[in-house]
Amino acid sequence: MEKKITIEPVTRVEGHGKVTIHIDKEGNVSQSRLHIVEFRGFERFVQGRPYWEAPVLVQRLCGICPVSHHLAAAKALDVIVGAGTGDGLTPTGEKMRRLMHYGQMFQSHALHFFHLVSPDLLFGVDGDPAIRNVIGVAKKFPDLAVQGVMMRKYGQEIIKATAGKKIHGTGAIPGGINKHLTQDEKDSFINGADPMNIEKMVSWAQDAVNFLKAYHKDNKEFIDGFAAFPSNHLSLVRKDGALDLYHGVLRAVDANGKKILHDVDYQDYLEYINEEVRDWSYMKFPFLTEYGKSEGWYRVGPLARLNTCEFIPTPLAQKEFEIYKAYTNGKPNNMSMHMHWARLIELLHSAEMIKDLLNDPDLMKGELVTKGTKQKEGVGLIEAPRGTLFHHYRINEHDQIEMANLIVSTTNNNEPMNVAVNYAAKQFMNGQEKITEGMMNAVEVAIRAYDPCLSCATHAIGQMPLEVVLIGANNQIIDRKRR
């Protein structure tokens, strides 16, 4: 008897999507898909608007990672106003933007790990859903919960100081930034009352990495084997191969570590990347054009970034990177759950970068903006918390945006998330006749590893119940679960 399982919505992620799983007559998974059921229209919304509005407009895509869209758009407009790509800004402009960005990375990674992921690790994939949530973590592990909240708060304060507001700020403008860091702001971030100071943030980030390593040691079978599959990996890297979350060249490696995209200028991304449309999702499926739809898809995000870079340019994160790379003998890491390990190494790197930047005198003095010969078109890329983010704009003679193309991080991860869903569904549902809470959550755990922003635009108001219905071949309801 053929069956169909629907999980809608997927929980503990930003945005709303659903999963459909088809079970064949033998009781095995024959097909599984992650559907994005909301429409993103920002490429159309911004058409006709003055180009300088883009960094403020497009960050409304998301309340979780607005800084990423704000900066990616600003970087594209840097090209349009003749300020170059990434390294063409004034020292103050670039460093203030970097501080803003690393504040965003720090708060977002802390939010995802402590609030969205830790319940699955601390209570188990099949743990009681009544406590397998952030409230359950706060009750049973209060120190860990407080740590997560305060780390996110620190990152949000960094964003406020550089962007003007914690959410949907205005700091980055075409060609630079619109303010310096004040002495009071600098002092509060460096010497603030415990725990709101950078030394505590670095220490807590180290603790988070150590927590994950200890958990991995005790749960290797789960962490290593859950939704592990070979793939290509893509990210920005600094020109010398270092991890750089703000600027760089595009690099991709295959599952064995062979370079398949050789440090290209991202202004030319359309020569290397294409997107496939499928009729069951509003989200596209990017791939490397040279390798085609079936072989050219890739992962982005923390796992990919640590697979493409050669080193991390901060000492504590570099030490952890060496341990991380040694676990796979220097080869690319293709284990989905190791995304969390990589994410926490980036959390530590972000704290170290914030510390270095706070002590840089350029933040408090110097020219804020630069510009040159105006161009009609520009591309801006940044490594958002969830992965490589593309913003591409073209303007007309009236300085209005006439074309916008955005490839968000989760779009880049669309195919690998679908592959991960399929692996998890087969691992937990093959041969099963009854739906269990643990089975459903296992599929969501596979998605959650990628920290997706499923819609990057639409948010629901009110309650969003989860209902899974098991339907037989003749459309009769066999089993129903609701939460």
C-alpha positions, 0 to 999 in steps of 0.5 A: 500500500503506497502512502504519503506523509506531509510535514507542514510546516517545518519547525524551528527554522526561519520561514515556512515550508513543508516536506512530502515523503512517499512510501512505496508498497514495500514500506520504503521511501520512494521520494521525499521533497522539501517544498518552499510554499511561499513566493519571494518577489523582491527582485520585482519589488525594487524595480523602479526604485532609486538604486541608493534605496536598495540596501535599506529595502532588500534587508526587509527580506529577513528579520534574522539576517538583515545585515547580510542583505544590507551589505550584499546590496551595498557591495553591489552598489559600490560597483555602480558608484565606482567604489570598486569591489570590496577592497575599494572602500576607505579603511574606515568604510570597509572596517566598519562594515566588517564589524557590522558583519561579524556582529551579525555572524556572531549573533546569528550563529549563537541564535541558531545553535543555542535556540534552535539546535541545542534542544535536539542535542540535549534532549535527543531527536526523539525526545519529549517535544514538550521539553525539546525546545528553547524553554526546555533548555532554559529550565534544565540548562539555565547557564547554557540558555543565558549564555546563548541569549547574552551572546546574541545580545552582544552581537545585536549591540554591535549591529546597532552601533554600526548600522544604527539599529539592531534590525533593518539599519541604515549604516552601509551606503553606496561607497561606504558607511555613514558613521564612525564608532564612538569612544563610548561604544568602543569602551562598552564593547571592550570593557563592558560589565560582565558578561557584556565584553569581548573577552567574555564573548571569546571565552564563551565561543570557545566553550561552545566549540568545546561543548560540541566536540564533547558531544561529538565524542559521545555521539559519533555514530549519530553526528557522523552518520546522519544525512552524510553524503558527498557534494560539491562546496562553494564559498568566497575565500580571501585571495590567499585562501583564507576564510573571509566572511566579508569579501573574496573570490569564488572557489568551489571544490568537489567531494574529494577536495579538487578545485572545480571553480578556481578563485574567480571574480564574482562580478562574473558569476553568471558565467559559472552559475545557473539556476534550475526551476522545478514545478513543486517549489518556489525556490530555484536550484542553483548549479555550476554550469560546467557540470550541469544540473545533476553533477553541478549542485553544491553546498554553501555555509559553514561546512562549505566554507571550512572545506574551501578555505585553507586557513582561518586568520585568527589564532583560536579559530585556526587551532580549532580548524586544524582539529576539525580538518584532522578529523577527515584527514584534511579531506572535505567534510561531507557530514551534514551534522558537522555543519554545527561544528563548523558553525561554532568555529566560525562563531569563535572566529567572529568573536576574534575578528570583533576583538581585533576590529574594536582595537583598530583606530580606523573605526573612529576616524577617517573618510567614510565614503568614496566613489568614482566613475558610475557604472550601470551594473554591479554584483555584491557577494557576502558570506551570510551566516547561512552561506554565499549570498548574491545581489546583482543590480542594473540601473537605467539612465534615471538611476532607477533599478531596472533589474535585480537578481538575488540568489540567497544562501538557502537557495544555494542549499536547496538541492543539498537540503532535499538530499538531506531530507531524503537520507533522513527519511530513508534512515528513519522511515523505511519499513515503518508503519506508524508515524512517530514524533521522533521520525518527523523531527529527524527529517526536520533535524536534517533541514535544521542543520543548514540553518535555512531561511526558507522564505527570506520574505514572508512571515505568518501571523498567529499559530502554525500547527504541525499536522502529519497525515498518513494516507493510503493508496485509496486515499483513506486516512491511516494515521494522523498526528498533530502538534 
